């Protein structure tokens, strides 16, 4: 009986160790979560391109850097902060942007896709500690909307009809342009839905739509 009890006790301890290990391994920095792919990293941003299949759930992952979230697809998603109950799923729309001050309030959570299509979103971590001393000129155009204005970033959204152009002037800010819908041409390079282009400070750029269909873009002005 004593031998059986000791064996049982060892099994229980092993089981508890497995649970602890699973919890530890389940919490990873967001850049190490398998569905979050680092596709761009420089002195301004770390761009994580995220694809979550229908019915899939990410690992628990840790956000600890200030971030701009840019939704590419119309999707139904939910999340769960570690230790809390699951939040009901809700709809997100292409072009929606949010600023998350994860540097001040880090979180560990997981995200699930409750919809029927692949959920595509970009998580753009802002890696600079302080903005440049000089500020860039604010883009002004009837079709340009400012969606965010934070310490390190100014975010615009704009629609381009066929043969329309938006000029981004050279300055002290870097820029990250994301195509949300359609196709635009940037200095001879076409980018389509879900694609992006980064350009350094001091470079003037024209964003041009030469297609018959309208296009939508989100532009991050990185201070």
Beta strands, then each sheet from edge to edge (+ up, - down):
strand 1: 28-29
strand 2: 36-41
strand 3: 45-52
strand 4: 61-63
strand 5: 66-71
strand 6: 75-81
strand 7: 90-92
strand 8: 97-101
strand 9: 107-113
strand 10: 119-126
strand 11: 144-149
strand 12: 153-160
strand 13: 165-168
strand 14: 174-181
strand 15: 183-186
strand 16: 189-192
strand 17: 196-199
strand 18: 205-208
strand 19: 215-222
sheet 1: 1+ 4+ 9- 6+ 7-
sheet 2: 2+ 3- 10+ 5- 8+
sheet 3: 11+ 12- 19+ 14- 17+
sheet 4: 13+ 18- 15+ 16-
end
